[in-house]
């Protein structure tokens, strides 16, 4: 039997038929592949244009805070114009859409929706960029009616005739200003700022040094006239005095990044907090007098309190004194008792105020039947910046008796170095008794404390010059950011710290939970640093660049007088033995002068100072920085620098 070979000629027809049937499908697949690739190319380029536009515009967010009014007024227009230049539409200068599609691109700024198609309205804030609550600049790009490359082939394959376009493709990008929390290039100087996480009151018994109550952690309140207020209650039980003199309860104030007890034993403070009176650990900034017991006609029991006319408190500061006055009038008050019987007459009764500039200044005490107490009236002129002044009473009744002395039973306090940044101390009582809160009977008392702090760093007014005392004296703020060597410190002044640092959220060192990445504590540079700082500043600014602050020519990205500063907590310099300080913030500063400068075009110092000072202006720095990072929302009113971040 023989087997024949297949007749291949009979197969040719079927192959042709199969090809004819598959050709339209193959053409559609080809068209689909080509046009999907085309769509992807257009969309990818459109997204690149949106990113470029958002970044180009966001780079000019700093103009929103310009000291030049004209530049600030034009900031929104500047942002949008630079964004348009890179958006790739018909009005752009760069990044034109592929395939000649620039005329089909529509760009919308801070719009909740796209020009065509796209999702439902989003969370975009629609104000102009500088006025958005979260300082955002949102770019939405739409390219409409993109023709298919193989549209005619589709017609051929399907046997139809039509206009084949993609109706719209969309892309978006958003830049927001974020607070810079990682920074490189600061000066090796940590500027102390009075912006504590905790303000506390500890009550001590001044005659024994015992801690009676506290610390009471106060609540931050409003800022008025540059003074930050902290308030809160505290309850204490006062034991009966052991004699007619009574005793003083000192109101000790603590400030810092950590909650600490301002006991006598803690003196000036501890790790992360500072206590006041800073110079005398055994006293408070105000005194509450617990009245004496066991009074007689010869030596009555005393309840003593003081007040000042300018502050209605025993404590006052320069903020309470209206220029041209340089003093505040103070008064001493007292209730004297023989047991429960008020003493209304005496042969001799006066009050002696001694301390600061006052040297045993005596004023007579006069009894007022209407008030029910003795008073000197506001007869003492206490100078500002004078520190504590002690009050002693001298009493004599009867012709044959001796003068009875009640030594150091009260106090008047004029804010000074010992009270640091504290500008007012006020105490009230929830259920006041006669003469409270600064003169009280034994028993339980709930006091309300109000503490005012000045010295918080703030953005400078256009005409305000700020002086920073950084390296003079023993409490230098120089830091060893790149190492402990003298040459490393000098190089860091000239070129900025080459080590990157980040913010310390705890507010003290060592940080109990340090974040990953750069360090958030920096070591102090020991020694007398005023001379090395001045010399290195001369080297950094050896060309004596012009001062452009407040002019239309000021460009913070290019001006060599712009420096970045580390900020630390005021309490970090309480001389408690700490060698590290926390990096609590950063700031931008425009340097217009420094002590010992060789630049004749520097501005003069705003105050008389011998050495160790730099002066100029804090300003809101908001510009791209490849060495910085940030995630928190930018606060336009704070000194913290901000950086534009592409968030969408």
C-alpha positions in Angstrom: 0.0 0.0 0.0 1.3 3.4 -0.8 0.5 6.6 1.0 0.1 9.8 -0.9 1.5 13.1 0.1 -0.9 15.9 1.2 -1.9 18.4 -1.5 -0.6 21.6 -0.1 -2.3 23.6 -2.7 -5.6 22.8 -1.1 -4.4 24.5 2.2 -3.6 27.9 0.6 -7.1 29.1 0.4 -7.8 28.5 4.1 -4.7 30.4 5.2 -5.8 33.4 3.1 -9.2 33.3 4.6 -7.9 33.1 8.2 -5.6 36.0 7.6 -8.4 38.1 6.1 -10.5 37.3 9.2 -7.7 38.1 11.7 -6.4 41.3 9.9 -8.9 43.7 11.4 -8.2 42.3 14.9 -4.5 42.6 14.3 -4.9 46.2 13.1 -7.0 47.1 16.2 -4.3 45.6 18.5 -1.6 47.5 16.7 -3.6 50.7 16.8 -4.4 50.1 20.5 -0.7 49.5 21.4 0.5 52.6 19.5 -2.2 54.9 20.8 -2.0 53.7 24.4 1.8 54.4 24.2 1.0 57.8 22.8 -1.5 58.5 25.6 1.1 57.4 28.1 3.7 59.6 26.6 1.3 62.6 26.7 0.2 61.9 30.2 3.8 61.4 31.5 4.9 64.7 29.9 1.8 66.5 31.2 2.7 65.2 34.7 6.3 66.4 34.3 4.9 69.8 33.3 2.6 70.0 36.3 5.5 69.1 38.6 7.8 71.7 37.0 5.1 74.4 37.2 4.4 73.7 40.8 8.0 73.7 41.8 8.9 76.8 39.7 6.0 78.8 41.2 6.5 77.4 44.8 10.1 78.5 44.7 8.8 82.1 45.0 6.6 81.5 48.1 9.2 83.5 50.0 7.9 86.7 48.3 4.7 86.4 50.3 6.8 87.4 53.4 9.1 90.0 51.7 10.1 93.1 53.7 9.6 95.0 50.4 5.9 95.9 50.3 5.9 95.9 46.4 7.4 92.4 46.2 4.9 91.1 48.8 2.0 92.6 47.0 3.1 91.0 43.7 3.9 87.6 45.2 0.8 85.7 44.0 1.3 87.0 40.4 5.1 86.1 40.6 4.3 82.6 41.7 1.7 82.0 38.9 3.9 83.7 36.2 6.9 81.4 37.0 4.6 78.4 37.1 3.1 79.3 33.7 6.6 79.6 32.2 7.2 75.8 32.9 3.6 74.6 32.4 4.0 73.7 28.7 0.9 75.5 27.5 0.6 78.1 24.7 1.7 80.8 27.1 4.8 79.0 28.4 8.4 79.5 27.7 9.6 75.9 28.4 8.4 72.3 28.5 6.0 72.5 25.5 3.8 69.5 25.2 4.9 66.7 22.9 3.2 66.3 19.5 2.6 70.1 19.2 0.0 69.9 21.9 0.8 73.1 23.8 -2.4 74.8 22.4 -4.5 71.9 23.8 -3.1 72.3 27.4 -5.1 74.2 30.0 -3.5 75.1 33.3 -5.5 75.9 36.4 -4.0 77.2 39.7 -5.6 76.4 43.0 -8.8 75.0 41.4 -10.7 72.1 43.0 -11.5 70.6 39.6 -9.8 70.1 36.2 -10.7 72.0 33.1 -12.3 68.9 31.6 -12.9 65.4 33.0 -11.2 64.2 36.1 -12.6 63.3 39.5 -15.0 65.3 41.7 -13.8 68.4 43.5 -10.9 67.8 45.9 -9.5 69.6 49.0 -7.6 72.3 47.1 -7.8 75.7 48.8 -8.9 78.2 46.2 -7.5 81.4 47.6 -4.4 83.0 46.0 -1.3 81.0 47.1 -0.1 83.5 49.7 -3.5 83.6 51.3 -4.3 79.9 51.4 -4.6 78.7 55.1 -2.1 75.9 54.5 0.2 77.8 52.1 -0.4 75.6 49.1 0.1 76.1 45.3 -1.9 73.5 43.4 -1.5 73.1 39.6 -4.0 71.2 37.5 -3.1 70.4 33.9 -5.5 69.2 31.2 -4.8 68.3 27.6 -8.0 68.0 25.5 -8.8 66.3 22.2 -5.6 64.3 21.6 -5.9 62.7 18.2 -5.2 59.0 17.8 -2.1 58.3 15.8 -3.7 55.4 13.9 -7.2 56.7 13.8 -7.5 56.1 10.1 -6.3 52.5 10.6 -9.2 52.0 13.1 -11.6 53.3 10.4 -10.2 50.9 7.9 -10.3 48.0 10.3 -13.8 48.7 11.5 -15.3 50.0 8.3 -16.4 53.2 10.1 -15.6 56.9 9.6 -15.3 59.2 12.6 -13.1 61.6 14.6 -10.9 59.6 16.9 -9.5 61.6 19.8 -8.9 61.2 23.5 -11.3 63.7 25.1 -9.0 64.7 28.0 -6.0 63.6 30.0 -5.2 65.2 33.4 -2.3 65.6 35.7 -1.8 67.6 38.9 0.9 68.7 41.3 0.9 70.6 44.6 3.6 72.4 46.5 3.1 73.3 50.1 5.3 75.2 52.5 6.6 73.0 55.3 8.5 74.0 58.4 12.1 73.1 58.0 13.0 70.5 60.7 16.3 69.3 59.2 18.8 71.9 58.3 22.5 72.1 57.2 24.7 75.1 57.1 23.8 77.1 60.2 26.2 79.3 62.1 27.8 77.5 65.1 25.8 79.7 67.5 22.7 78.6 69.4 20.5 81.5 70.0 18.5 81.2 73.2 14.7 81.6 72.8 12.1 82.0 75.6 9.5 79.6 74.2 9.3 76.9 77.0 7.1 73.8 77.0 6.6 74.2 80.7 6.2 77.2 83.0 5.8 76.1 86.6 5.3 77.5 90.1 6.8 75.9 93.2 6.0 77.2 96.6 8.8 77.1 99.2 9.0 78.2 102.8 11.8 80.8 102.8 12.8 80.5 106.4 13.3 76.7 106.4 13.9 76.0 102.6 11.1 73.4 102.7 9.0 72.8 99.5 5.4 73.3 100.4 3.6 72.6 97.1 4.2 72.2 93.4 5.4 72.3 90.8 2.2 73.5 89.3 2.4 73.3 85.5 0.7 76.4 84.1 -1.2 76.6 80.8 0.0 78.9 78.0 -2.4 81.7 77.1 -2.5 84.7 74.9 0.4 86.8 73.8 -0.1 90.6 74.4 2.5 93.2 73.6 5.2 90.5 73.1 4.5 89.0 76.5 3.5 85.4 76.7 1.1 84.6 79.5 0.9 81.3 81.4 -1.8 80.7 84.0 -3.1 78.0 86.4 -4.1 77.2 90.0 -2.3 75.6 92.9 -3.4 74.5 96.4 -1.2 74.7 99.5 -1.8 74.2 103.2 0.1 76.7 105.3 1.0 75.7 108.8 0.6 78.1 111.7 3.6 80.3 112.3 5.7 79.7 115.4 6.0 83.3 116.4 4.6 86.8 115.9 6.7 87.4 112.7 5.0 84.8 110.5 7.0 83.5 107.5 7.3 84.1 103.8 6.2 81.6 101.1 8.3 82.2 98.0 6.7 81.9 94.6 9.5 80.2 92.6 9.1 80.1 88.8 10.6 77.5 86.5 10.7 77.6 82.8 12.1 75.1 80.2 11.6 72.1 78.1 11.1 69.7 81.0 8.8 69.8 84.0 11.1 70.4 87.1 10.7 71.3 90.7 12.2 74.7 91.7 13.0 73.7 95.2 15.8 75.3 97.2 17.9 72.2 96.6 17.6 72.6 92.8 18.9 76.1 93.0 19.1 77.5 89.4 17.3 74.4 88.0 18.1 71.1 86.4 18.3 69.3 83.1 15.9 71.1 80.8 14.6 73.8 83.1 15.7 77.0 84.9 14.5 78.4 88.2 14.1 82.0 89.4 15.1 84.0 91.4 18.2 82.8 89.5 20.7 84.5 91.8 19.2 83.5 95.2 17.7 80.1 95.2 16.1 80.6 98.7 13.6 83.2 97.6 10.7 83.6 95.1 9.9 86.4 92.7 6.9 87.2 94.9 6.3 86.4 98.6 3.1 85.3 100.3 3.2 86.2 104.0 1.6 83.7 106.4 0.7 85.8 109.5 2.2 85.4 112.9 0.6 84.0 116.0 0.7 84.7 119.8 0.6 88.5 119.5 0.8 90.8 122.5 0.4 94.6 122.9 4.2 94.8 123.1 4.9 92.5 120.1 1.7 92.0 118.0 1.4 89.3 115.4 2.0 90.6 111.9 0.4 89.9 108.5 2.4 91.9 105.9 2.0 92.4 102.1 3.3 94.7 99.5 2.2 96.1 96.1 3.5 98.4 93.4 1.4 101.0 91.7 2.6 100.2 88.2 1.7 96.5 88.3 -0.7 95.9 91.2 1.7 93.2 92.3 4.9 93.1 94.5 6.7 92.2 91.2 7.2 94.7 88.3 9.4 95.0 85.2 10.4 97.7 82.8 7.2 96.8 80.8 5.1 98.2 83.6 6.9 101.6 83.8 5.8 104.2 81.3 8.6 106.3 79.8 10.1 108.7 80.8 9.6 107.3 84.3 12.4 105.0 85.5 10.9 104.0 88.8 7.8 102.4 90.2 6.0 103.5 93.4 5.6 100.7 96.0 3.8 100.4 99.3 3.9 98.2 102.4 0.7 97.1 104.2 0.2 95.3 107.5 -2.3 94.1 110.0 -1.1 93.9 113.6 -3.0 91.9 116.2 -2.9 91.2 119.9 -4.5 87.8 119.6 -7.8 88.5 117.7 -7.7 92.2 118.6 -6.5 94.6 115.8 -3.8 97.1 117.0 -4.9 100.5 115.8 -2.3 102.7 117.4 1.4 102.6 118.1 4.1 105.0 119.4 6.4 103.9 116.6 5.6 102.0 113.4 7.5 102.2 110.2 8.6 100.0 107.3 12.2 99.8 106.1 12.9 98.8 102.5 16.4 97.6 101.9 18.0 96.1 98.8 19.1 97.0 95.3 19.4 100.8 95.0 17.3 101.4 98.2 19.4 101.6 101.3 17.3 101.3 104.5 14.6 103.7 103.2 12.1 104.1 106.0 8.5 105.3 105.7 6.0 105.6 108.5 3.0 103.3 108.7 -0.4 104.9 109.2 -3.6 103.2 110.3 -6.8 103.5 108.3 -10.0 102.7 110.2 -11.9 102.5 106.9 -9.5 99.9 105.5 -8.7 98.1 108.7 -4.9 98.0 108.1 -1.7 100.0 108.3 0.0 101.4 105.2 3.0 103.5 104.1 1.1 104.5 101.0 2.9 104.3 97.7 5.9 106.1 99.2 8.9 104.1 97.8 10.4 104.9 94.4 11.8 101.6 93.3 14.1 101.7 90.2 13.6 99.3 87.3 16.1 96.5 87.0 16.8 96.7 90.7 16.2 93.1 91.9 14.7 92.1 95.3 14.2 94.6 98.2 13.5 93.2 101.6 10.9 94.7 104.0 11.5 95.0 107.7 8.9 96.4 110.2 9.8 98.4 113.4 7.0 98.6 116.0 6.8 100.2 119.4 3.8 100.6 121.7 3.8 102.1 125.2 6.2 104.6 126.7 8.6 102.1 128.3 8.8 99.4 125.7 11.6 98.7 123.2 11.3 98.9 119.4 10.3 95.4 118.1 11.9 94.5 114.8 10.2 92.1 112.3 13.2 91.4 110.0 12.7 90.6 106.3 9.0 89.7 106.5 8.1 90.8 103.0 9.6 91.8 99.6 9.3 94.1 96.6 10.9 92.8 93.4 12.0 94.8 90.5 12.7 92.5 87.5 16.5 92.0 86.9 19.0 89.4 85.7 17.8 87.3 88.6 14.3 87.1 87.2 15.5 86.4 83.6 12.8 86.8 81.0 9.9 87.0 83.5 8.0 90.2 83.0 5.2 89.8 85.5 4.2 87.6 88.4 0.6 87.9 89.7 -1.2 85.9 92.3 -4.9 85.9 93.2 -6.9 83.6 95.5 -10.0 81.6 94.5 -11.8 82.4 97.8 -10.0 85.5 99.0 -9.8 86.5 102.6 -8.8 89.9 104.0 -5.5 91.1 102.6 -5.0 88.0 100.4 -3.3 86.8 98.3 0.1 88.2 99.5 -0.9 88.2 103.2 -2.9 85.2 104.5 -3.8 83.2 107.6 -2.7 79.7 108.1 -4.8 76.9 106.5 -5.6 75.7 103.0 -5.4 78.2 100.1 -6.0 77.8 96.4 -4.0 80.4 94.5 -4.3 81.3 90.8 -0.9 82.2 89.3 -0.2 84.3 86.2 3.3 84.5 84.8 4.3 86.7 81.8 7.4 85.9 79.8 9.2 88.2 77.4 12.1 87.5 75.0 10.5 85.1 72.6 12.2 85.5 69.2 10.0 86.9 66.5 10.1 88.2 63.0 11.5 91.7 62.8 9.5 94.7 61.8 11.0 96.3 58.6 12.7 99.1 60.6 13.5 97.0 63.7 17.1 96.0 64.4 17.6 93.0 66.7 20.8 92.5 68.7 21.9 89.0 69.6 24.4 88.7 72.5 25.9 85.3 71.6 29.5 85.0 72.7 30.5 87.6 75.3 31.1 86.6 78.9 31.1 83.2 80.5 27.7 82.0 79.2 28.7 81.7 75.6 26.2 80.2 73.1 28.9 79.0 70.7 28.5 75.3 69.8 30.8 72.7 68.4 28.6 71.7 65.5 31.4 70.1 63.4 33.9 69.2 66.2 35.6 70.7 69.2 38.6 72.3 67.5 39.2 76.0 67.1 39.7 75.7 63.3 36.4 73.7 63.0 34.5 76.5 64.8 36.1 79.2 62.6 35.3 77.2 59.5 31.7 76.8 60.6 31.3 80.5 61.0 32.8 81.1 57.5 31.0 78.3 55.6 28.2 77.2 57.9 28.0 73.9 59.9 28.7 71.0 57.6 26.9 68.6 59.9 23.1 68.4 59.5 20.9 68.8 62.6 17.2 68.3 63.2 14.7 69.6 65.7 14.5 68.3 69.2 10.8 67.9 70.1 11.6 67.1 73.8 13.2 70.5 74.3 16.1 69.2 76.4 19.2 67.0 76.2 19.7 64.1 76.2 16.6 63.5 74.2 14.8 60.6 75.9 13.5 59.4 72.5 15.9 60.7 69.8 14.6 60.5 66.3 16.3 58.6 63.5 18.6 60.6 61.3 20.6 63.7 62.2 21.4 64.7 65.8 19.0 66.9 67.7 21.4 68.0 70.4 24.7 69.9 69.9 27.6 70.3 72.2 28.6 73.7 73.6 32.0 75.2 72.6 33.8 76.1 75.7 36.1 79.1 76.2 36.0 82.8 75.4 34.6 82.8 71.9 33.9 86.5 71.3 37.3 87.2 69.6 37.3 84.1 67.4 33.7 84.8 66.3 34.4 88.4 65.4 37.5 87.4 63.3 35.6 84.6 61.5 32.7 86.9 60.7 35.2 89.4 59.2 36.5 86.5 57.1 33.0 85.4 56.0 32.0 88.9 55.0 35.4 90.1 53.9 33.9 91.7 50.7 31.6 93.8 52.9 28.5 93.2 50.8 26.0 96.0 50.6 23.0 96.0 53.0 19.9 95.3 50.9 17.4 94.7 53.7 14.0 96.2 52.9 14.9 97.0 49.3 13.5 95.5 46.1 17.0 94.1 45.4 16.9 91.9 48.5 17.0 88.2 47.4 17.3 85.8 50.3 18.6 83.0 48.1 21.6 85.0 46.8 22.3 87.7 49.5 25.5 86.7 51.3 24.4 88.5 54.5 21.7 85.9 55.0 22.6 83.3 57.6 20.8 80.4 59.2 20.8 80.1 63.0 20.2 77.3 65.5 17.7 78.1 68.2 17.8 76.5 71.6 15.7 76.8 74.8 16.6 79.6 77.2 16.9 77.1 80.0 19.7 75.2 78.3 22.2 77.8 79.6 21.3 77.5 83.3 24.9 76.5 84.1 23.7 73.3 85.6 26.6 71.4 84.1 25.0 70.4 80.8 27.4 70.3 77.9 24.7 69.8 75.2 21.8 72.0 74.2 18.7 71.0 72.3 18.0 72.3 68.7 14.5 73.6 69.3 14.1 75.7 66.1 16.0 77.2 63.2 15.8 80.8 62.0 17.0 83.0 59.1 18.8 86.2 60.1 20.0 89.1 57.9 23.3 90.3 59.4 23.9 94.1 59.3 26.7 94.3 61.8 28.8 92.7 64.6 31.1 94.0 67.3 34.7 94.5 66.1 33.7 94.5 62.4 36.1 95.7 59.8 33.2 96.6 57.4 32.6 100.3 57.3 29.3 99.9 55.6 27.8 97.9 58.5 24.8 99.4 60.4 25.7 100.8 63.9 24.8 98.7 66.9 21.3 99.5 68.2 22.5 99.3 71.8 25.8 99.9 73.5 27.7 96.7 73.9 31.4 95.8 74.1 31.8 92.5 72.4 30.1 89.2 71.4 27.1 90.7 69.6 25.6 90.3 66.1 22.7 92.5 65.0 20.3 92.5 62.1 16.8 91.2 61.3 14.9 88.0 61.7 12.9 87.3 58.5 10.7 84.6 57.1 12.8 82.4 54.9 10.8 80.3 52.5 12.9 79.0 49.7 14.0 75.7 48.2 16.9 74.0 50.1 18.3 70.7 49.0 19.8 70.1 52.5 16.6 70.7 54.4 13.5 68.6 55.1 10.1 69.3 56.6 6.7 67.7 57.2 4.9 70.1 59.6 2.7 72.9 58.3 4.6 76.2 57.9 3.6 78.9 60.4 3.9 82.2 58.5 4.2 84.2 61.8 7.0 82.2 63.3 10.8 82.6 62.8 11.1 79.0 61.6 12.3 78.7 58.0 10.0 77.0 55.6 10.7 75.0 52.4 8.4 74.3 49.4 7.7 70.6 49.3 6.0 68.7 46.4 3.3 66.9 48.3 1.1 65.7 45.4 
